[in-house]
Amino acid sequence: MARIFVLGALVYDIVFDVPEWVAPNKAVHASQVTLSPGGKALNQATAARRLGAEDVRLIGCVGDDAPGDAMLSALRKEDVNTDHVRQLRSASTSIAGIVVKDSQPGFIGAPDASRQVSREQIDEALADLRSDDILLVDFEIPQTEVQYALELGRGAGATTVLNPAPFFTRDAFVIDYLHLVDVIIPNRAEAQTILDNVTDDEDVLARELLRLGVGTVVLTLGAAGSALYQKHEKTEQPAFSLDVIDATGASDAFVGAYCCGLSLGWPAAQTLAFASAAAGLACTRRGTMSALPYLDEVRALVSPS
């Protein structure tokens, strides 16, 4: 089985369920508050490990503080390899305030330590990267380091996976290194931002990403499910019908599950269904890491007896 290396952010999440959005000079009382380790890389690594990937290695930074200690402890309980997670005295652990209304989240981030990943740290973590490994990178670290890691991954012959999130503004820089990406997993808005194209036609978006050098495009489409595009193939997967409570961790569950399927050598349709089921289940509970499903739950949803 392929090893999965996950490079990105570890963020301690505070999730507020609210009846209305926060506005200036107005107090909103949350009906529930959930504290949970999170951050895209932490969530994706945990999801992959819970779902059957045997060797998952996380690369990132936390502060030398209570939230950092809590996240490292939680990861070790999940049997995620944290040998390349650095605990920094010079920075505070990243914190995210997540406000959820009608199951849809809004975010306030204080990144700090998660932005301190260095090239020296990346070099050390990927020193023995092999051609049968998977390297997953997201945008919660600087794009300069994203490109650097993808260059190392391509040089080693590993399968490179990019989740271009969170993605706030278009930066032509990302176009310059799409040829280093074997699999890109954006939502529609992220694909539109990368391409500077406002079309809602996912076929158009996916084909343009393929034209720019990506090997496989996996578009996540929320309630509409997901679609996988390769040069001469499209595979569609409808979303599973579940009661949505909080969609905060869904995309990370999807990405982690997709990489798990890749590590097991599954065909596209099986991997897509597995990832969609994981994402759907994550929506049925509150929080981020705390919402990520386990293998038996996903199997039961994909193949009910």
C-alpha positions in Angstrom: 0.0 0.0 0.0 1.2 3.5 -0.9 2.3 5.8 1.9 0.4 9.1 2.1 2.3 12.3 2.9 0.1 15.3 3.8 1.6 18.8 3.8 -0.4 21.7 5.2 -2.1 23.3 8.2 -3.0 22.1 11.7 -5.6 24.4 13.1 -7.5 24.3 16.4 -11.2 24.9 15.5 -13.9 26.6 17.6 -17.2 25.9 15.9 -20.3 28.0 16.8 -23.8 26.9 15.7 -25.8 30.1 15.3 -29.4 31.0 14.4 -28.2 34.1 12.3 -25.0 35.5 10.9 -22.9 37.8 13.0 -23.4 41.6 12.2 -21.7 44.7 13.5 -22.8 45.8 17.0 -25.1 42.8 17.3 -24.7 39.8 19.7 -25.5 36.4 18.5 -25.8 33.5 21.0 -24.6 30.1 19.7 -26.9 27.1 20.4 -23.8 24.9 20.6 -20.0 25.2 20.6 -17.6 22.4 19.5 -13.9 22.5 20.2 -11.9 20.2 17.8 -8.5 19.8 16.3 -8.7 20.7 12.6 -7.0 22.3 9.7 -7.1 20.8 6.2 -4.0 18.8 6.5 -4.8 17.4 9.9 -8.3 16.5 8.9 -7.3 14.9 5.6 -4.5 12.9 7.2 -6.9 11.7 9.9 -9.6 10.9 7.4 -7.2 8.8 5.3 -6.0 6.9 8.4 -9.5 6.2 9.8 -10.6 4.9 6.4 -7.9 2.3 6.0 -4.6 3.9 4.8 -1.9 2.2 6.7 0.9 4.8 6.7 -0.1 8.5 6.8 2.6 11.1 7.5 1.7 14.7 8.4 3.9 17.6 7.7 3.2 21.0 9.4 3.7 23.3 12.4 1.9 24.0 15.6 2.8 26.3 18.5 4.4 25.2 21.8 1.1 25.7 23.6 -2.0 23.9 24.9 -3.8 23.8 21.5 -0.6 22.4 19.9 -0.3 19.8 22.6 -3.9 18.8 22.2 -3.6 18.3 18.4 -0.5 16.2 18.6 -2.0 14.0 21.3 -5.2 13.6 19.2 -3.1 12.7 16.1 -1.1 10.1 17.9 -4.3 8.4 19.2 -5.3 8.2 15.5 -2.0 6.6 14.7 -1.1 9.4 12.2 2.7 9.8 11.9 3.7 13.2 13.4 7.5 12.9 13.2 7.5 15.9 10.8 5.1 18.1 12.7 7.2 20.8 14.4 6.2 22.5 17.6 7.4 26.1 17.5 8.1 28.4 20.4 8.2 31.4 18.0 4.6 31.1 16.9 1.1 30.3 18.3 -0.9 27.4 17.1 -3.3 28.4 14.3 -6.9 29.0 15.4 -10.1 29.1 13.4 -13.4 30.5 14.5 -16.1 28.7 12.4 -19.7 30.0 12.4 -22.3 27.6 11.2 -25.8 28.7 10.1 -28.3 26.3 8.5 -25.4 23.7 8.1 -23.2 26.1 6.1 -20.0 27.4 7.6 -18.2 30.7 7.6 -14.6 31.0 8.7 -12.3 33.4 10.6 -8.7 32.2 10.6 -5.6 33.2 12.6 -2.9 31.1 10.8 0.4 31.9 12.5 2.3 28.6 13.1 0.7 26.8 10.1 2.3 29.4 7.8 5.8 28.7 9.1 6.5 25.4 7.2 10.0 25.7 5.8 11.8 24.2 2.8 14.3 22.6 5.1 11.4 20.9 6.9 9.8 19.8 3.6 13.2 18.4 2.4 13.6 16.4 5.6 10.0 15.0 5.5 10.2 14.0 1.8 13.7 12.8 1.7 12.7 9.2 1.1 9.6 9.8 -1.1 9.1 7.0 -3.5 7.3 6.6 -6.8 4.5 4.5 -5.2 3.8 7.2 -2.6 1.1 9.9 -2.6 1.9 13.6 -1.8 -1.2 15.7 -0.8 -0.8 19.5 -0.5 -3.3 22.2 0.3 -3.3 26.0 0.3 -3.2 26.7 4.0 0.6 27.1 3.6 2.3 29.6 1.2 2.0 28.8 -2.5 5.8 29.0 -2.8 6.1 26.0 -0.5 3.2 24.3 -2.3 5.1 24.5 -5.6 8.3 23.4 -4.0 6.8 20.3 -2.5 5.1 19.4 -5.8 8.4 19.7 -7.6 9.9 17.3 -5.1 7.0 15.0 -5.5 7.2 15.0 -9.3 10.9 14.5 -9.1 10.4 11.4 -7.0 7.7 10.1 -9.3 5.1 10.1 -6.6 1.4 10.8 -7.2 0.9 14.5 -6.5 -2.5 15.7 -5.3 -3.5 19.3 -4.8 -6.5 20.5 -2.9 -6.5 24.3 -3.8 -8.3 25.4 -0.6 -8.8 27.7 1.0 -8.5 29.9 -2.1 -9.3 33.6 -1.7 -8.2 35.4 -4.8 -6.9 34.5 -8.3 -3.2 34.2 -8.5 -1.6 33.5 -11.9 1.2 31.8 -10.0 -0.9 28.7 -9.4 -1.4 28.3 -13.2 2.4 28.0 -13.5 2.7 24.8 -11.6 -0.5 22.9 -12.5 1.6 20.7 -14.8 3.2 19.3 -11.6 -0.2 18.0 -10.3 -1.5 14.5 -11.1 -4.8 15.0 -9.3 -6.5 18.3 -8.4 -9.6 18.4 -6.1 -11.3 21.8 -6.2 -14.9 22.8 -5.7 -16.6 24.8 -8.4 -15.7 28.2 -6.9 -12.0 27.2 -6.5 -11.9 26.0 -10.1 -13.5 29.3 -11.3 -11.0 31.3 -9.3 -8.0 29.4 -10.6 -9.1 29.8 -14.2 -10.6 33.3 -13.9 -13.8 31.9 -15.4 -17.2 32.5 -13.9 -19.0 29.7 -15.8 -21.0 27.2 -13.8 -20.4 24.5 -16.4 -18.2 22.0 -14.6 -17.3 20.3 -17.9 -15.8 23.5 -19.2 -13.9 24.1 -16.0 -12.5 20.6 -15.8 -11.4 20.5 -19.4 -9.6 23.7 -19.0 -7.7 22.4 -16.0 -6.8 19.3 -18.0 -5.6 21.5 -20.8 -3.2 23.3 -18.4 -1.5 20.0 -17.5 -3.4 18.4 -14.7 -3.7 14.6 -15.0 -7.0 14.1 -13.3 -9.6 16.7 -12.2 -12.0 15.8 -9.4 -14.7 18.4 -8.9 -16.7 18.4 -5.7 -20.2 19.8 -6.3 -21.9 19.9 -2.9 -25.4 18.5 -3.0 -24.9 17.7 -6.7 -22.1 15.1 -5.8 -18.8 15.0 -7.6 -17.3 14.3 -11.0 -13.9 12.9 -12.1 -12.4 13.9 -15.4 -9.5 12.4 -17.3 -8.4 13.0 -20.9 -11.1 10.8 -22.4 -13.3 9.9 -19.5 -15.8 11.4 -17.1 -17.1 9.6 -14.0 -20.0 11.1 -12.0 -21.0 10.3 -8.5 -24.3 11.6 -6.9 -24.2 12.8 -3.3 -25.6 10.4 -0.7 -29.0 11.4 0.8 -28.2 12.2 4.4 -29.4 14.7 7.0 -26.9 17.5 6.9 -26.1 19.2 10.2 -22.7 20.8 9.6 -20.8 20.8 6.3 -17.5 22.1 7.7 -15.4 18.9 7.5 -17.0 17.5 4.4 -14.3 18.5 1.8 -11.5 17.3 4.0 -13.2 13.9 4.5 -13.7 13.7 0.7 -10.0 14.5 0.0 -8.7 12.1 2.7 -10.9 9.3 1.5 -10.0 9.9 -2.1 -6.3 9.6 -1.3 -7.0 6.5 0.7 -8.6 4.9 -2.4 -5.6 6.0 -4.5 -3.3 4.3 -2.0 -5.3 1.1 -2.3 -5.2 1.2 -6.1 -9.0 1.4 -6.6 -10.6 2.3 -9.9 -12.0 5.8 -10.3 -15.7 5.0 -9.8 -15.0 3.1 -6.5 -12.7 5.8 -5.2 -15.2 8.5 -6.0 -18.1 6.7 -4.3 -16.0 6.1 -1.2 -15.0 9.7 -1.0 -18.5 10.9 -1.5 -19.8 8.7 1.3 -17.1 9.9 3.6 -18.0 13.5 2.9 -21.7 12.9 3.3 -21.2 11.2 6.7 -19.0 14.1 7.9 -22.0 16.4 7.3 -24.1 14.5 9.7 -22.2 15.5 12.8 -20.6 18.7 14.2 -17.0 19.8 14.2 -14.0 19.0 12.0 -11.7 16.2 13.1 -14.5 15.0 15.4 -16.9 14.7 12.5 -14.7 12.5 10.3 -16.1 9.0 9.7 -14.6 5.6 10.2 -14.2 2.8 7.7 -17.1 0.6 8.8 -19.5 3.6 8.5 -18.4 4.4 5.0 -18.6 0.7 3.9 -22.1 0.4 5.3 -23.2 3.5 3.3 -21.5 2.5 0.0 -22.6 -1.1 0.1 -25.5 -1.6 2.5 -26.3 -5.2 3.3 
